[in-house]
Amino acid sequence: MVELADVRGRLRLRQIHGRGGVATQGSDELNEGTQHTPAETHNDAAIDDPAPWLRDLLHGNYKTGDHDEKNPRDLFSGRVKEPHAKRQGEQNPERPRVLTKVNGARYDSRREPKLKAAVTLGVRVKECKKDKESLLNGRHRTVEPGFHRDWGDPVDRVPQQKQNAHHAKYDDRRSLNALVRGSHGGGVAQLASSGQTPSLHRSVPEGLEWRSRGGNLSSPLTPPPRAIRCARPVQIDPQHPALGLRQILREDGTAVREPNVDDETLFQIFRHMLRIRIVDERMLMRQRQGKVGFYGASTGQEATPIATAMCLKPDDWVFPALREASIMLVRGYPLTKWLAQIYGNAGDVMKGRQQPMHMAGKGANQVSWSSCLGPQLPQAVGAAQAMKIRGEAGRIAVAFTGDGATSEPDFHAAMNFAGVWKPPCVLICQNNHWAISVPSSKQTASTTFAIKAEAYGIPGVRVDGNDVLALLEVIGEATDRARKGEGPTFIEAVTYRIGAHSSSDDPRLYRDEAEVERWKARDPILRFEAYMRSRGLVDDGYQEKLREELTEEVLTAIRETEKYGEIERPTLFDDVYAELPWHLEEQKAELLEHEPAPSH
């Protein structure tokens, strides 16, 4: 026996096991700590049945009392009173007779269990034949316009259609749940074996399916799930840009086709990529020396941020993730101020209030990213929408994320907003195959990350993230679309994180070094250098000279940055109030009375 008790302890139903079961008296309170015999314990195996509680209802195995006759959903929601006591003169003591009025129809639960089931399923019944086939095949007469299929709510002008759904006739005004659960002719087993599904108001077109929602079938108190029609599966061309891989340079540096890029731009790209590689090498050494607390290198992923920066205008906004800080340098942000934000010293324009590697600068229109790598996406589409509302034509926002952050709710919120409102933005996912120690294969069941854009109504493109020329082309097309008011684009840049996630990570613990070696052969800088050599733009002498020049530039900037002293402690109280309140003035004075803590 399983008690179907309202969780508020007010009213209850009682399920009687078998037609010969006997109802036992219960209280209005939940029976906490009650010991049940094995016969009274709920059988978990019954959960496999699509709706065991509904089947018991159809078999007349519920004992109910009077309830609100205006609302047939009361039976499902548990708003029924205690069952009546056994009436005098019952001929069958094993099946207590309960007279109940539902929707104006008085019936005997013992004599007319199928009529009772029909009423509670949301059909106002005037009369019904008592033979089983009449009710189950839907040949009953109704006196009301009809009922909504979910809860039995009255609706007007619902046409009555009796159709043949896999050998089971049914009335559209009846709850479709009854047919899905097998309480009409045919049953679940027959539907499952046929591999087909029923329809409401019309036959189910090929390629559609029915799913249930809104209920946990393991709980007898759960409202009956509703049947809904799923959207037609999207047929995607195998040549779709989100499934392919846009590429201009092969892994050996030879060109599939010549890009439309002038030589001066090629030199700039090569210089910027090589400089950030040198910065990463030197700053990782500084972190190991204890001069900075944290550093995240972009080794192997230099192509995407550099190509993006080359496509931006000065008034565009950037919302980066961990490995796109180099965009600021390409856009002219001073390297010394950039490095000072890693050291967190007096040269830091953020006054040491941000974590290392979270670089930002109003002069470069770049917003600091969040360590949880998701919030910058809704911020970017919101900023882009603000530009659109203000009529700032030609301005765009670009946001970055990793493959791991596509599992964050922020990603889906941003994609949905972008798809609905069409703000001028570009969203770029650097799929470097690892979200710290979690492989990209654990992030999604989609064929690619780019294909996710289709669900949001956004163009999706998949590009070789180690091919800077292909990136320049794809991101350039996306930014042009956004500037013309044609809406957002989602780009998946397929790349690889050669080094550790950060200076705090040891990737040898979770990935195969052979995999790393394979991707080192696809190094974006080496690939682009090979192309430049094939064009006669770079030779050994030029490459060595450029590396020496950039190394000196980086070391000079590091030495200058390390000359800055510590941030003055009183700045802790700055930039919050125009006029400092009295209580903060007192705290500031107290702070200055104490000596600074020793630093390393």
C-alpha positions in Angstrom: 0.0 0.0 0.0 1.3 3.4 -0.9 -0.2 6.5 0.6 -0.7 9.3 -1.9 -0.6 12.2 0.7 -0.7 15.8 0.0 2.7 17.2 1.2 0.9 19.8 3.2 -0.8 17.1 5.2 -4.3 18.2 4.3 -6.0 15.6 2.1 -5.0 12.2 0.7 -5.7 9.5 -1.8 -5.2 5.8 -1.0 -4.1 3.3 -3.5 -5.5 -0.2 -2.9 -3.2 -3.0 -4.2 -5.3 -5.2 -6.4 -9.0 -5.3 -6.8 -9.3 -7.3 -3.6 -7.3 -4.9 -1.4 -8.9 -3.3 1.6 -8.4 0.4 2.4 -7.0 1.2 5.9 -7.9 4.2 8.0 -5.2 7.0 8.1 -4.7 10.3 9.7 -4.5 13.8 8.1 -0.9 14.1 9.1 2.1 12.6 7.3 3.0 9.3 8.9 6.6 10.1 9.8 8.5 7.1 11.0 5.7 4.6 10.2 6.9 1.1 9.7 5.5 -0.6 6.6 5.3 -4.3 5.8 6.8 -5.5 2.6 3.4 -5.8 1.1 2.8 -2.1 1.8 6.1 -0.9 0.4 6.1 0.8 -3.0 7.5 -1.4 -5.7 10.2 0.5 -7.5 9.9 -1.8 -10.5 6.5 -0.2 -11.1 8.3 3.0 -12.1 9.2 1.3 -15.4 5.5 1.5 -16.2 4.8 4.8 -18.0 2.1 5.8 -15.5 1.4 3.2 -12.8 -0.8 5.5 -10.8 -2.9 6.2 -13.9 -3.3 2.6 -14.7 -4.5 1.9 -11.2 -7.0 4.8 -11.7 -8.3 3.2 -14.9 -8.7 -0.1 -13.1 -10.7 1.5 -10.4 -8.1 0.9 -7.7 -8.5 4.3 -6.0 -10.8 5.2 -3.3 -11.8 8.8 -3.3 -14.2 11.1 -1.6 -16.1 14.2 -2.7 -14.0 17.0 -4.1 -14.4 20.2 -6.2 -16.8 19.3 -8.9 -15.8 22.3 -11.0 -12.2 21.3 -11.5 -11.2 17.8 -12.5 -7.6 18.6 -11.9 -8.2 18.3 -8.2 -8.0 14.5 -8.4 -4.5 14.8 -9.8 -3.3 17.6 -7.5 -4.4 15.7 -4.4 -7.2 18.0 -3.2 -9.5 15.2 -2.2 -11.0 14.5 1.2 -10.7 11.4 3.3 -12.5 8.4 1.9 -16.0 7.8 3.1 -16.5 5.1 5.7 -17.8 1.8 4.4 -21.5 2.2 3.7 -24.2 0.0 4.9 -25.5 -2.7 2.6 -22.3 -3.3 0.6 -22.5 -6.5 -1.3 -18.8 -6.8 -1.9 -16.9 -5.9 1.3 -13.6 -6.4 -0.5 -14.2 -3.4 -2.8 -15.7 -0.5 -0.8 -18.3 1.4 -2.7 -17.7 5.1 -2.9 -20.2 7.5 -4.4 -18.6 10.6 -5.7 -19.8 13.5 -7.9 -17.4 14.8 -10.5 -18.4 17.5 -13.0 -22.0 16.9 -12.2 -21.8 13.2 -13.0 -22.6 10.9 -10.0 -21.0 7.5 -10.3 -20.1 4.4 -8.3 -16.4 3.7 -8.2 -17.1 0.0 -7.9 -19.6 -0.3 -10.6 -18.3 2.2 -13.1 -14.5 2.5 -12.8 -14.0 3.2 -16.5 -16.5 6.0 -16.4 -14.7 7.4 -13.4 -11.5 7.3 -15.2 -13.0 9.1 -18.2 -14.3 11.9 -16.1 -11.0 12.5 -14.3 -9.1 12.5 -17.6 -10.8 15.7 -18.5 -14.0 14.8 -20.4 -17.4 15.9 -19.2 -19.4 12.8 -19.7 -23.2 12.7 -20.3 -23.5 9.0 -20.8 -21.2 6.2 -21.6 -21.6 2.6 -22.5 -20.3 0.3 -19.9 -18.5 -2.0 -22.2 -14.7 -1.7 -22.3 -14.2 -1.2 -26.0 -16.6 1.8 -26.1 -14.7 3.8 -23.6 -11.2 2.8 -24.7 -11.9 3.6 -28.4 -13.2 7.0 -27.6 -16.9 6.4 -28.5 -18.4 8.4 -25.7 -20.7 11.4 -25.8 -19.7 14.8 -24.5 -21.8 17.8 -23.6 -19.2 20.5 -23.3 -17.1 22.1 -26.1 -14.0 20.2 -25.1 -11.1 20.2 -22.7 -7.5 21.2 -23.0 -5.5 18.1 -23.2 -3.1 19.0 -20.4 -5.3 19.4 -17.3 -8.9 19.3 -18.5 -9.3 23.0 -18.6 -12.4 24.1 -20.7 -11.5 25.5 -24.2 -13.9 26.7 -26.9 -14.3 25.5 -30.4 -12.0 22.5 -30.3 -13.1 20.3 -33.2 -13.8 16.7 -32.3 -11.7 14.4 -34.5 -11.6 10.7 -34.2 -8.7 9.3 -36.0 -6.9 6.0 -36.4 -3.5 6.3 -34.6 -1.8 3.0 -35.1 -5.1 1.0 -34.7 -6.3 3.0 -31.7 -9.3 5.4 -32.3 -9.4 8.3 -29.9 -11.1 11.6 -29.4 -8.9 14.7 -29.6 -10.8 16.3 -26.8 -9.7 13.5 -24.4 -6.3 13.7 -22.8 -3.7 12.5 -25.2 -1.9 11.1 -22.2 -4.4 8.3 -22.0 -3.5 7.1 -25.5 0.3 7.6 -24.9 0.0 5.6 -21.7 -2.0 2.8 -23.2 -5.4 3.5 -21.7 -6.9 3.7 -25.1 -6.8 0.9 -27.6 -3.3 -0.1 -28.8 -1.4 0.8 -25.6 2.2 1.7 -25.0 3.6 -1.7 -25.9 1.9 -1.6 -29.3 3.1 2.0 -30.0 6.6 1.2 -28.9 6.8 -2.0 -31.0 5.5 -0.1 -34.1 8.2 2.5 -33.7 5.7 5.2 -34.3 3.9 7.8 -32.3 0.4 9.3 -32.0 -0.7 12.7 -33.1 -3.1 15.4 -31.8 -5.5 16.8 -34.3 -3.5 15.4 -37.2 -1.2 12.6 -38.1 2.4 12.9 -37.0 4.5 14.1 -40.0 7.6 12.0 -40.6 10.6 13.2 -38.7 8.7 14.3 -35.7 8.3 12.6 -32.4 6.3 13.0 -29.2 8.0 13.5 -25.8 6.5 13.8 -22.4 7.3 16.7 -20.1 6.3 18.1 -16.7 6.3 15.1 -14.5 8.4 12.5 -12.6 6.8 9.2 -13.2 8.4 7.7 -10.2 6.2 9.8 -7.9 2.5 9.0 -7.6 1.9 12.6 -6.5 3.4 14.0 -9.7 0.9 15.7 -12.1 0.4 13.7 -15.4 3.1 14.6 -18.0 2.0 16.5 -21.0 2.6 15.4 -24.6 4.3 18.0 -26.8 5.3 18.0 -30.4 9.1 18.4 -30.9 10.5 20.7 -33.6 11.4 19.2 -36.9 15.0 18.0 -36.9 17.3 20.4 -38.8 18.8 18.9 -41.9 22.3 20.4 -42.2 24.4 20.3 -45.3 27.7 18.3 -44.6 29.4 21.2 -46.3 28.0 23.6 -43.7 30.7 26.1 -42.5 30.0 25.0 -38.9 30.9 21.4 -39.7 33.9 22.0 -42.0 37.2 23.7 -41.3 38.1 26.9 -43.1 41.8 26.8 -43.9 44.2 28.8 -46.1 47.5 27.5 -44.9 48.2 23.8 -44.7 50.2 22.4 -41.8 53.4 22.7 -43.7 52.8 26.4 -44.5 51.9 26.0 -48.1 48.8 27.9 -49.2 45.6 26.3 -50.4 44.9 29.6 -52.0 46.5 33.0 -51.8 45.0 35.4 -49.3 44.0 38.9 -50.2 46.5 40.4 -47.7 49.2 42.9 -48.4 52.8 42.4 -47.4 52.9 45.1 -44.7 50.0 43.4 -42.9 51.7 40.1 -43.1 54.8 41.6 -41.5 52.8 43.1 -38.7 51.0 39.9 -38.0 54.3 38.0 -37.8 55.8 40.6 -35.5 52.8 40.6 -33.1 52.7 36.8 -32.9 56.4 36.5 -32.2 56.3 39.3 -29.6 53.6 37.7 -27.4 55.4 34.3 -27.6 58.5 36.0 -26.2 56.5 37.8 -23.5 55.0 34.5 -22.4 58.4 32.9 -22.2 59.9 35.7 -20.1 56.9 36.1 -17.8 56.7 32.4 -17.0 60.4 32.7 -15.9 59.4 35.7 -13.7 56.6 33.7 -12.2 59.0 30.9 -11.3 61.3 33.4 -9.7 58.5 34.6 -7.5 58.3 38.1 -9.0 54.6 37.6 -10.1 52.1 35.4 -8.6 50.3 33.9 -11.6 50.7 33.8 -15.3 48.7 32.1 -18.1 50.6 31.8 -21.4 48.9 31.7 -24.8 51.5 29.4 -26.4 50.0 27.8 -29.4 47.0 30.1 -29.5 48.6 33.3 -30.7 46.9 33.3 -34.0 43.3 34.0 -32.9 43.8 37.1 -30.8 46.3 38.7 -33.3 44.0 38.1 -36.2 41.1 39.5 -34.3 43.0 42.6 -33.3 43.9 43.2 -37.0 40.1 43.3 -37.8 39.1 45.8 -35.1 38.7 49.5 -35.2 39.8 51.8 -32.3 36.2 52.4 -31.1 35.3 48.6 -31.0 35.1 46.9 -27.6 36.7 43.6 -26.6 35.6 41.2 -23.9 38.5 38.7 -23.7 39.0 35.4 -21.9 42.4 34.2 -20.5 44.5 34.1 -23.7 43.5 37.2 -25.6 45.3 39.9 -23.6 47.6 40.5 -26.5 44.8 42.3 -28.4 45.6 45.3 -26.2 49.2 45.4 -27.4 48.2 45.2 -31.0 45.8 48.1 -30.5 48.6 50.2 -29.1 48.4 49.8 -25.4 51.9 50.3 -23.8 53.7 47.1 -22.9 55.0 48.6 -19.7 51.5 49.4 -18.4 50.3 46.0 -19.7 53.0 44.2 -17.6 52.3 46.4 -14.6 48.9 44.8 -14.3 50.5 41.4 -13.9 52.9 42.7 -11.2 50.2 44.7 -9.5 52.6 47.5 -8.5 52.3 51.3 -8.6 52.4 51.3 -12.4 49.2 49.3 -12.6 46.3 51.6 -13.8 44.0 49.1 -12.0 45.8 49.9 -8.7 46.4 46.3 -7.9 42.7 45.6 -7.5 42.6 42.9 -10.2 44.1 39.4 -10.4 47.2 38.9 -12.6 46.5 38.4 -16.3 43.1 40.1 -16.0 44.3 43.0 -18.1 42.0 45.8 -19.0 42.2 49.3 -20.3 39.8 52.1 -21.2 42.3 53.4 -23.7 42.1 50.1 -25.6 38.3 49.5 -25.0 39.1 46.2 -23.4 37.1 44.9 -20.4 38.7 42.6 -17.8 37.6 39.0 -18.0 36.1 36.8 -15.3 38.1 33.8 -14.0 35.0 31.6 -14.4 35.1 32.4 -18.2 31.5 33.0 -18.9 30.2 36.3 -17.7 32.0 38.3 -20.4 29.7 36.8 -23.1 26.4 38.4 -21.9 28.3 41.6 -21.2 29.5 41.7 -24.8 26.1 41.1 -26.4 24.6 43.7 -24.0 27.2 46.2 -24.9 26.7 45.6 -28.6 22.9 46.0 -28.2 23.5 49.3 -26.4 25.6 50.5 -29.4 22.7 49.5 -31.7 20.1 51.3 -29.6 22.2 54.4 -29.4 22.6 54.3 -33.2 26.4 54.0 -33.1 26.7 52.5 -36.6 29.9 50.7 -37.4 30.8 49.9 -33.8 30.9 46.3 -32.7 31.8 44.2 -29.7 33.9 41.0 -29.8 33.9 38.4 -27.0 35.9 35.3 -26.4 35.4 32.0 -24.6 36.9 28.6 -24.4 35.4 25.2 -25.1 34.8 24.6 -21.4 32.8 27.8 -20.9 30.3 26.6 -23.5 28.9 24.5 -20.7 28.2 27.6 -18.6 24.7 29.1 -18.5 26.2 32.5 -19.5 27.1 31.1 -22.9 23.6 30.0 -23.7 22.1 33.3 -22.4 24.5 35.3 -24.6 23.8 33.1 -27.7 20.1 33.3 -27.2 20.1 37.1 -26.7 22.4 37.5 -29.7 20.1 35.3 -31.9 16.9 37.2 -30.9 18.1 40.8 -30.9 20.8 40.6 -33.5 23.3 43.0 -31.9 26.5 43.9 -33.7 28.9 41.4 -32.1 31.2 38.5 -32.9 31.5 35.6 -30.4 34.7 33.5 -30.7 35.3 30.2 -29.0 38.9 29.1 -28.8 38.6 25.4 -28.8 42.0 24.4 -27.4 40.7 20.9 -26.5 41.2 21.3 -22.7 39.3 23.2 -20.1 42.2 22.9 -17.6 42.0 19.1 -17.2 38.6 18.4 -18.8 38.8 17.5 -22.5 36.5 19.1 -25.0 34.9 15.7 -25.7 33.4 16.0 -22.2 31.8 19.4 -22.9 29.3 18.7 -25.6 27.7 16.0 -27.7 27.5 18.3 -30.7 29.5 17.4 -33.7 31.3 20.7 -33.4 31.0 23.7 -31.1 30.3 26.0 -34.1 27.1 24.0 -35.0 25.6 25.1 -31.7 25.0 28.5 -33.4 22.3 27.0 -35.6 20.0 26.4 -32.6 20.1 30.1 -31.8 19.6 31.4 -35.3 23.2 32.6 -35.6 25.7 31.9 -38.4 28.3 29.5 -37.2 31.8 29.1 -38.7 34.5 26.6 -37.9 38.1 27.7 -38.7 41.6 26.4 -38.2 42.7 28.3 -35.1 46.4 27.8 -36.0 46.0 29.3 -39.5 46.2 33.1 -38.9 45.3 33.9 -42.5 42.1 31.8 -42.4 41.3 33.5 -39.1 41.9 36.9 -40.6 39.5 36.1 -43.4 36.7 34.5 -41.2 36.9 37.2 -38.4 37.0 39.9 -41.0 33.8 38.6 -42.7 32.1 38.4 -39.3 33.1 41.9 -38.2 31.9 43.3 -41.6 28.6 41.6 -41.1 28.2 43.1 -37.7 29.1 46.6 -38.9 26.5 46.4 -41.7 23.8 45.6 -39.1 23.5 41.9 -40.3 23.8 40.5 -36.8 26.2 38.3 -34.8 28.4 35.5 -35.8 29.7 32.6 -33.7 33.2 31.3 -34.6 34.9 28.2 -33.4 38.7 28.4 -33.7 40.1 24.9 -33.5 43.5 25.2 -31.8 45.5 23.6 -29.0 47.0 24.8 -25.7 50.6 23.7 -26.0 51.6 24.7 -22.5 49.9 24.4 -19.1 46.6 26.0 -18.4 48.5 28.4 -16.1 51.6 28.6 -14.0 49.6 26.6 -11.4 48.9 23.6 -13.6 50.8 20.5 -14.6 49.2 19.0 -17.7 51.4 15.9 -17.6 48.9 14.6 -15.0 45.9 14.4 -17.4 47.0 14.4 -21.0 49.3 12.4 -23.3 52.6 14.1 -24.3 52.3 12.4 -27.7 49.2 14.5 -28.3 51.1 17.7 -27.4 53.9 16.8 -29.8 51.4 16.3 -32.7 50.1 19.8 -32.1 53.5 21.3 -31.7 54.0 20.4 -35.4 51.0 22.6 -36.2 52.5 25.6 -34.3 50.8 28.7 -35.7 53.9 30.8 -35.7 56.0 28.2 -37.4 53.3 27.6 -40.0 53.0 31.3 -40.8 56.8 31.7 -40.9 57.0 28.9 -43.4 54.4 30.7 -45.6 56.4 33.9 -45.3 59.5 32.1 -46.3 57.8 30.6 -49.3 56.8 34.2 -50.3 60.4 35.3 -49.9 59.4 37.8 -47.1 61.4 36.1 -44.3 64.7 34.4 -44.2 67.0 33.2 -41.4 68.7 36.6 -41.0 65.4 38.5 -40.8 63.9 36.0 -38.3 66.9 36.2 -36.0 67.1 39.9 -36.2 63.4 40.3 -35.4 63.6 37.9 -32.4 66.6 39.8 -31.0 64.8 43.1 -31.4 61.6 41.9 -29.8 63.4 40.2 -27.0 65.2 43.5 -26.1 61.9 45.3 -26.3 60.2 42.9 -23.9 63.2 42.8 -21.4 63.3 46.6 -21.4 59.6 46.8 -20.6 60.0 44.3 -17.8 62.9 46.1 -16.2 61.0 49.4 -16.3 57.9 47.8 -14.8 59.9 46.2 -12.0 61.2 49.7 -11.1 57.7 50.8 -9.9 57.2 50.6 -6.2 54.3 49.2 -4.3 50.9 50.7 -4.5 50.3 53.3 -1.7 47.9 51.9 0.9 45.6 54.9 1.1 44.5 54.2 -2.5 42.5 51.4 -1.0 39.9 54.1 -0.2 39.9 55.8 -3.6 37.6 55.6 -6.6 34.4 54.7 -4.6 33.0 58.0 -3.2 33.4 61.5 -4.6 33.7 62.6 -1.0 35.0 60.1 1.5 32.4 59.4 4.3 33.5 60.1 7.9 33.6 56.4 8.9 36.0 55.6 6.0 38.1 58.7 6.9 38.5 57.2 10.4 39.5 53.8 9.0 42.0 55.4 6.6 43.6 57.3 9.5 43.8 54.1 11.6 45.4 52.3 8.7 48.1 54.9 8.4 49.0 54.6 12.1 50.3 51.1 11.5 53.5 50.1 9.6 53.1 48.3 6.3 53.3 44.6 6.4 56.6 43.1 5.2 56.6 42.2 1.5 58.5 39.5 -0.2 
